[in-house]
Amino acid sequence: MTRIKEQLYQLCYEYLRSKEADLKKIIADAREASGNETKSSAGDKYETAREVLQQEINLNLGRLNELNKLRATLEHIIPSQEADVVLPGAVVVTNNGNFYIAISAGRLEVDGTKYFAISVASPIGAKLIGQTAGYSFELNGKKILIEKVH
């Protein structure tokens, strides 16, 4: 199980690196476009276009900051740690799917098995955290039973 947890951990890091690269490209493109904007005889059109590009840059800088927070969250996880209680870094097997408690990175696959990387702040993550095998709860009308915690 440790190998699977380490692979899930690496997939979460790859997810963050990919998102970071995408955001940096968007920011660089917007900065370049802003620098290429030229004053026109239309007056306010120039200022409006530059302002829209600056807002896009600021929005994506904020997203980049959020990614850095996710990276910090991930860095606190020890993939080799085994636990009987659901903690960050745990793999949780339920009757409704497999979950990796880390960051919200969506669906991941290791050795043909699907896992959903979720954060403790997600609705299901909040229900799972601190629980052990045998615990059940209801979420969105579905009864979920924790079968195993690794």
BATI-72217 format. One record per residue: x, y, z of N, C-alpha, C in turn. Coordinates in Angstrom, 1 decimal. Example, Ala and Ser with C-alpha at 12.3 -4.5 7.8 and 13.67 -1.06 7.14 Angstrom:
<nodes>
neast, nnorth, nup, caeast, canorth, caup, ceast, cnorth, cup
13.2, -5.7, 7.8, 12.3, -4.5, 7.8, 13.2, -3.3, 7.8
12.8, -2.2, 7.1, 13.7, -1.1, 7.1, 12.9, 0.0, 7.9
</nodes>
This chain:
<nodes>
neast, nnorth, nup, caeast, canorth, caup, ceast, cnorth, cup
0.8, -1.2, 0.0, 0.0, 0.0, 0.0, 0.9, 1.3, 0.0
2.0, 1.2, 0.6, 2.9, 2.4, 0.7, 3.3, 2.8, -0.7
3.5, 1.9, -1.6, 3.9, 2.2, -3.0, 2.7, 2.9, -3.7
1.5, 2.5, -3.5, 0.3, 3.1, -4.1, 0.2, 4.6, -3.5
0.4, 4.7, -2.2, 0.3, 6.0, -1.6, 1.4, 7.0, -2.1
2.6, 6.4, -2.4, 3.6, 7.3, -2.9, 3.3, 7.7, -4.4
2.7, 6.8, -5.1, 2.3, 7.1, -6.5, 1.2, 8.1, -6.5
0.2, 8.0, -5.6, -0.9, 9.0, -5.5, -0.3, 10.4, -5.1
0.6, 10.3, -4.2, 1.3, 11.6, -3.8, 2.0, 12.3, -5.0
2.7, 11.5, -5.8, 3.4, 12.0, -6.9, 2.4, 12.5, -8.0
1.3, 11.8, -8.2, 0.3, 12.3, -9.1, -0.3, 13.6, -8.7
-0.5, 13.8, -7.4, -1.0, 15.1, -6.9, 0.1, 16.2, -7.2
1.4, 15.9, -7.0, 2.4, 16.9, -7.3, 2.4, 17.2, -8.8
2.3, 16.2, -9.6, 2.2, 16.4, -11.1, 1.0, 17.3, -11.4
-0.1, 17.0, -10.8, -1.3, 17.8, -11.0, -1.0, 19.3, -10.7
-0.3, 19.6, -9.6, 0.0, 20.9, -9.2, 1.0, 21.6, -10.2
2.0, 20.8, -10.6, 3.0, 21.3, -11.5, 2.3, 21.7, -12.8
1.4, 20.9, -13.3, 0.7, 21.1, -14.6, -0.1, 22.4, -14.5
-0.9, 22.5, -13.4, -1.7, 23.7, -13.2, -0.8, 24.9, -13.1
0.3, 24.8, -12.4, 1.2, 26.0, -12.2, 1.7, 26.4, -13.6
2.2, 25.4, -14.4, 2.7, 25.8, -15.7, 1.6, 26.5, -16.6
0.4, 25.9, -16.5, -0.7, 26.6, -17.3, -0.9, 28.0, -16.8
-1.0, 28.2, -15.5, -1.2, 29.6, -15.0, -0.1, 30.5, -15.4
1.1, 30.1, -15.3, 2.3, 30.9, -15.6, 2.3, 31.3, -17.1
1.8, 30.4, -17.9, 1.7, 30.7, -19.4, 0.6, 31.7, -19.6
-0.5, 31.6, -19.0, -1.6, 32.5, -19.1, -1.2, 33.9, -18.7
-0.5, 34.0, -17.5, 0.0, 35.2, -17.0, 1.0, 35.9, -17.9
2.0, 35.1, -18.4, 3.0, 35.6, -19.4, 2.3, 36.1, -20.7
1.3, 35.3, -21.2, 0.6, 35.8, -22.4, -0.1, 37.1, -22.2
-0.8, 37.2, -21.0, -1.5, 38.4, -20.7, -0.6, 39.6, -20.6
0.6, 39.4, -19.9, 1.5, 40.5, -19.8, 2.1, 40.9, -21.1
2.3, 39.9, -22.0, 2.8, 40.3, -23.3, 1.7, 41.0, -24.1
0.5, 40.6, -24.0, -0.6, 41.2, -24.7, -0.8, 42.6, -24.2
-0.6, 42.8, -22.9, -0.8, 44.1, -22.3, 0.3, 45.1, -22.8
1.5, 44.5, -22.9, 2.6, 45.3, -23.4, 2.5, 45.7, -24.9
1.8, 44.8, -25.6, 1.6, 45.1, -27.1, 0.4, 46.0, -27.4
-0.4, 46.2, -26.4, -1.6, 47.2, -26.6, -1.0, 48.5, -26.9
-1.5, 49.1, -28.0, -1.1, 50.5, -28.3, -2.2, 51.4, -28.2
-1.9, 52.7, -27.9, -2.9, 53.7, -27.8, -3.5, 53.9, -29.2
-4.8, 54.0, -29.2, -5.5, 54.2, -30.4, -6.3, 55.5, -30.3
-6.9, 55.8, -31.4, -7.7, 57.1, -31.4, -9.0, 56.8, -30.8
-9.3, 55.6, -30.4, -10.6, 55.3, -29.8, -10.6, 55.7, -28.3
-9.4, 56.2, -27.8, -9.4, 56.7, -26.4, -9.4, 55.7, -25.4
-10.6, 55.5, -24.8, -10.8, 54.6, -23.6, -10.6, 53.2, -24.0
-10.7, 52.8, -25.2, -10.5, 51.4, -25.7, -9.2, 50.9, -25.2
-8.1, 51.7, -25.4, -6.8, 51.3, -25.0, -6.7, 51.0, -23.5
-7.2, 51.9, -22.7, -7.2, 51.8, -21.2, -8.1, 50.6, -20.8
-9.2, 50.4, -21.4, -10.1, 49.3, -21.0, -9.5, 48.0, -21.3
-8.8, 47.8, -22.5, -8.2, 46.6, -22.8, -7.0, 46.3, -21.9
-6.3, 47.3, -21.5, -5.2, 47.1, -20.6, -5.7, 46.7, -19.2
-6.8, 47.3, -18.8, -7.4, 47.0, -17.5, -7.9, 45.6, -17.4
-8.6, 45.1, -18.5, -9.1, 43.8, -18.6, -7.9, 42.8, -18.5
-6.8, 43.0, -19.2, -5.7, 42.2, -19.2, -5.0, 42.2, -17.8
-5.0, 43.3, -17.1, -4.5, 43.4, -15.7, -5.3, 42.6, -14.8
-6.7, 42.7, -14.9, -7.6, 41.9, -14.1, -7.3, 40.4, -14.3
-7.1, 40.0, -15.5, -6.8, 38.6, -15.8, -5.5, 38.1, -15.2
-4.5, 39.0, -15.2, -3.2, 38.7, -14.6, -3.4, 38.6, -13.1
-4.1, 39.5, -12.5, -4.4, 39.5, -11.0, -5.1, 38.2, -10.6
-6.2, 37.9, -11.4, -7.0, 36.7, -11.1, -6.1, 35.4, -11.1
-5.2, 35.3, -12.1, -4.4, 34.1, -12.2, -3.2, 34.1, -11.2
-2.8, 35.3, -10.8, -1.8, 35.4, -9.7, -2.4, 34.9, -8.4
-3.7, 35.2, -8.2, -4.4, 34.7, -7.0, -4.5, 33.1, -7.1
-4.8, 32.6, -8.3, -4.9, 31.2, -8.5, -3.6, 30.5, -8.2
-2.5, 31.2, -8.6, -1.1, 30.6, -8.4, -0.8, 30.6, -6.9
-1.3, 31.6, -6.2, -1.1, 31.7, -4.8, -1.9, 30.5, -4.1
-3.1, 30.2, -4.6, -3.9, 29.1, -4.0, -3.1, 27.8, -4.3
-2.5, 27.6, -5.5, -1.8, 26.4, -5.8, -0.6, 26.3, -4.8
0.0, 27.4, -4.5, 1.2, 27.3, -3.5, 0.7, 26.8, -2.1
-0.5, 27.2, -1.8, -1.1, 26.7, -0.5, -1.4, 25.2, -0.6
-1.9, 24.8, -1.7, -2.1, 23.3, -1.9, -0.8, 22.6, -1.8
0.3, 23.2, -2.4, 1.6, 22.5, -2.4, 2.1, 22.4, -0.9
1.8, 23.4, -0.1, 2.2, 23.4, 1.3, 1.5, 22.3, 2.0
0.2, 22.2, 1.7, -0.6, 21.1, 2.3, -0.1, 19.8, 1.9
0.3, 19.6, 0.7, 0.8, 18.3, 0.2, 2.2, 18.0, 0.9
3.0, 19.0, 1.1, 4.3, 18.8, 1.7, 4.2, 18.4, 3.2
3.1, 18.5, 3.8, 2.9, 18.1, 5.2, 2.5, 16.6, 5.3
2.3, 16.0, 4.1, 1.9, 14.6, 4.1, 3.1, 13.7, 4.0
3.1, 12.6, 4.7, 4.2, 11.6, 4.7, 3.6, 10.4, 4.0
3.9, 10.2, 2.7, 3.3, 9.1, 2.0, 3.5, 7.7, 2.6
4.6, 7.5, 3.3, 4.9, 6.2, 3.9, 4.1, 5.9, 5.2
3.5, 6.9, 5.7, 2.8, 6.7, 7.0, 1.6, 5.9, 6.9
1.5, 4.9, 7.7, 0.3, 4.0, 7.8, -0.5, 4.4, 9.0
-1.8, 4.4, 8.8, -2.7, 4.7, 9.9, -4.0, 4.0, 9.9
-4.6, 3.8, 11.0, -5.9, 3.1, 11.1, -7.0, 4.2, 11.1
-6.6, 5.4, 11.3, -7.6, 6.6, 11.3, -7.4, 7.4, 10.0
-8.4, 7.9, 9.5, -8.3, 8.8, 8.3, -7.7, 10.1, 8.6
-6.5, 10.3, 8.1, -5.7, 11.5, 8.2, -5.2, 11.9, 6.9
-4.7, 13.2, 6.7, -4.1, 13.5, 5.4, -3.1, 12.5, 5.0
-3.1, 12.1, 3.8, -2.2, 11.1, 3.3, -2.8, 9.6, 3.3
-3.9, 9.5, 3.9, -4.5, 8.1, 4.0, -5.2, 7.8, 2.7
-5.3, 6.5, 2.4, -6.1, 5.9, 1.3, -7.3, 5.3, 2.0
-8.5, 5.7, 1.6, -9.7, 5.2, 2.2, -10.5, 4.4, 1.2
-10.8, 3.2, 1.5, -11.6, 2.3, 0.6, -13.0, 2.3, 1.2
-14.0, 2.7, 0.4, -15.3, 2.7, 0.8, -16.2, 1.9, -0.2
-17.4, 1.7, 0.2, -18.3, 1.0, -0.7, -18.7, 1.9, -1.9
-18.3, 3.1, -1.8, -18.6, 4.1, -2.9, -17.4, 4.7, -3.6
-16.3, 3.9, -3.5, -15.1, 4.4, -4.2, -13.9, 4.5, -3.3
-12.7, 4.7, -3.9, -11.5, 4.9, -3.1, -11.1, 6.3, -3.1
-10.6, 6.8, -2.0, -10.2, 8.2, -1.8, -8.8, 8.3, -1.3
-8.1, 9.3, -1.8, -6.8, 9.7, -1.3, -7.0, 11.0, -0.6
-6.7, 11.1, 0.7, -7.0, 12.3, 1.4, -5.7, 13.2, 1.3
-5.8, 14.2, 0.5, -4.6, 15.1, 0.3, -5.1, 16.5, -0.2
-5.1, 16.6, -1.5, -5.6, 17.9, -2.1, -6.7, 17.5, -3.1
-7.5, 18.4, -3.5, -8.5, 18.2, -4.5, -7.9, 18.2, -5.9
-7.5, 17.0, -6.3, -6.9, 16.8, -7.6, -7.7, 15.9, -8.6
-8.9, 15.6, -8.2, -9.8, 14.8, -9.1, -9.4, 13.3, -9.1
-9.8, 12.7, -10.2, -9.7, 11.3, -10.3, -8.2, 10.9, -10.7
-7.6, 10.0, -10.0, -6.3, 9.5, -10.3, -6.4, 8.0, -10.5
-5.4, 7.4, -11.2, -5.4, 6.0, -11.4, -4.0, 5.4, -11.1
-4.0, 4.3, -10.3, -2.7, 3.6, -10.0, -3.0, 2.1, -10.2
-2.2, 1.5, -11.1, -2.4, 0.1, -11.3, -3.8, -0.3, -11.7
-4.5, 0.5, -12.5, -5.8, 0.2, -12.9, -6.9, 0.4, -11.9
-6.6, 0.9, -10.7, -7.6, 1.2, -9.7, -7.8, 2.7, -9.6
-9.0, 3.2, -9.6, -9.3, 4.6, -9.6, -9.4, 5.1, -8.1
-8.9, 6.3, -7.9, -8.9, 6.9, -6.6, -9.3, 8.4, -6.9
-10.0, 8.9, -5.9, -10.4, 10.4, -6.0, -9.5, 11.1, -4.9
-8.7, 12.0, -5.4, -7.9, 12.8, -4.5, -8.8, 13.9, -4.0
-9.0, 14.0, -2.7, -9.9, 15.0, -2.1, -9.1, 15.7, -1.0
-9.6, 16.9, -0.6, -9.1, 17.6, 0.5, -10.0, 17.3, 1.7
-9.4, 17.6, 2.9, -10.2, 17.5, 4.1, -11.3, 18.5, 4.2
-11.2, 19.6, 3.4, -12.2, 20.6, 3.3, -13.4, 20.3, 2.4
-13.3, 19.2, 1.6, -14.4, 18.8, 0.8, -15.5, 18.2, 1.6
-16.7, 18.1, 1.2, -17.8, 17.6, 2.0, -17.5, 16.1, 2.4
-17.0, 15.3, 1.5, -16.7, 13.9, 1.9, -15.5, 13.8, 2.7
-14.5, 14.7, 2.4, -13.3, 14.7, 3.2, -13.6, 15.0, 4.7
-14.5, 16.0, 4.9, -14.8, 16.4, 6.2, -15.5, 15.3, 7.0
-16.3, 14.5, 6.3, -17.0, 13.3, 6.9, -16.0, 12.2, 7.2
-15.0, 12.0, 6.4, -14.0, 10.9, 6.5, -13.0, 11.2, 7.6
-12.5, 12.4, 7.7, -11.4, 12.7, 8.6, -11.6, 12.3, 10.0
-10.6, 11.6, 10.6, -10.7, 11.1, 11.9, -11.5, 9.8, 12.2
-12.0, 9.3, 11.1, -12.8, 8.1, 11.2, -12.0, 6.8, 11.0
-12.6, 5.7, 11.3, -11.9, 4.4, 11.1, -12.8, 3.4, 10.3
-12.2, 2.3, 9.9, -13.0, 1.3, 9.2, -14.2, 0.9, 10.0
-15.3, 0.7, 9.3, -16.6, 0.3, 9.9, -17.5, 1.5, 10.1
-16.9, 2.7, 10.0, -17.8, 3.9, 10.2, -18.6, 4.1, 8.9
-19.9, 4.5, 9.1, -20.7, 4.8, 8.0, -21.4, 6.1, 8.2
-21.8, 6.8, 7.1, -22.4, 8.0, 7.1, -23.2, 8.2, 5.8
-24.1, 9.2, 5.8, -24.8, 9.5, 4.6, -24.4, 10.8, 4.0
-24.2, 10.8, 2.7, -23.9, 12.1, 2.0, -24.6, 12.1, 0.7
-25.4, 13.2, 0.5, -26.1, 13.3, -0.8, -27.1, 12.1, -1.0
-27.6, 11.6, 0.0, -28.6, 10.5, -0.1, -27.9, 9.1, -0.3
-26.6, 9.1, -0.2, -25.9, 7.8, -0.4, -25.3, 7.4, 1.0
-25.5, 6.1, 1.3, -24.9, 5.6, 2.5, -23.5, 5.1, 2.2
-22.5, 5.7, 2.9, -21.1, 5.4, 2.6, -20.5, 4.7, 3.8
-19.9, 3.5, 3.6, -19.2, 2.7, 4.6, -17.7, 2.7, 4.4
-17.0, 3.0, 5.4, -15.5, 2.9, 5.3, -15.1, 1.5, 5.5
-14.6, 0.9, 4.4, -14.2, -0.6, 4.5, -12.7, -0.7, 5.0
-11.8, 0.1, 4.5, -10.4, 0.0, 4.9, -9.8, 1.4, 5.0
-8.8, 1.6, 5.9, -8.0, 2.8, 5.9, -6.6, 2.4, 5.9
-5.8, 3.0, 5.0, -4.4, 2.7, 4.8, -3.6, 3.9, 5.1
</nodes>
